[in-house]
Amino acid sequence: MTRGRYPFRAFPLALILSAIFAFSLFSMSVASALTQSRATDLSGNPIDPLKSSPGKIVILIFVRTDCPISNRYAPTIQHLSAQYSQNASFFLVYPARTEFTAQIRKHESDFNYKLPALRDPNHVLVKQSHATITPEAAVFDANHHLIYHGRIDDLYQDFGRARSAPTTHELDDAIRAAISGKPLATGTAPAVGCYISDLE
């Protein structure tokens, strides 16, 4: 009598264990899909820079560790981020699929960056910002509408051809417009630098 009950009790237990295992696989699949559908911080945590900065202007700066023009703009990027730190959230975005956390941390250290860095290998932020070049900037207003994307300024006329000093300051103008709520004369300007590879 007792022996005959064991299969009856074991059968629901097997179902429960199978359900738990299936749910674990489903949770892992959802977590993986979430990671792939967002940029991540350098610890691998999914992050949406717009949602993490409610009510603030958001500036995304697309860079590469090995792009000489990106690297030359490091002082300008740091200056602007310090100047507008009260009004805007700045993020460095690394879109190259071959650049991993160790490389990015070294790049931050080499150029004394203090900004939060994001990896965007699936180009979620690239597409959202219409970015094609590094360095390139995207400015989202306080309502998180994209109001500008393109070059930081016109220091570079072409790859390898730089002015002694820029004559226009598109990123600075866009940030000021976002703060004041005034419209920009133009919402984009062509950037000079290194192409973001693997764009669809």
Secondary structure by P-SEA (a helix, b strand, c coil): ccccaaaaaaaaaaaaaaaaaaaaaaaaaaaaaaaaaccccccccccccccccccbbbbbbbbbcccaaaaaaaaaaaaaaaaacccbbbbbbbccccccaaaaaaaaaaaccccbbbbcccaaaaaaaccccccbbbbbcccccccccccccccccccccccccccccaaaaaaaaaaacccccccbbbbbcccccccc
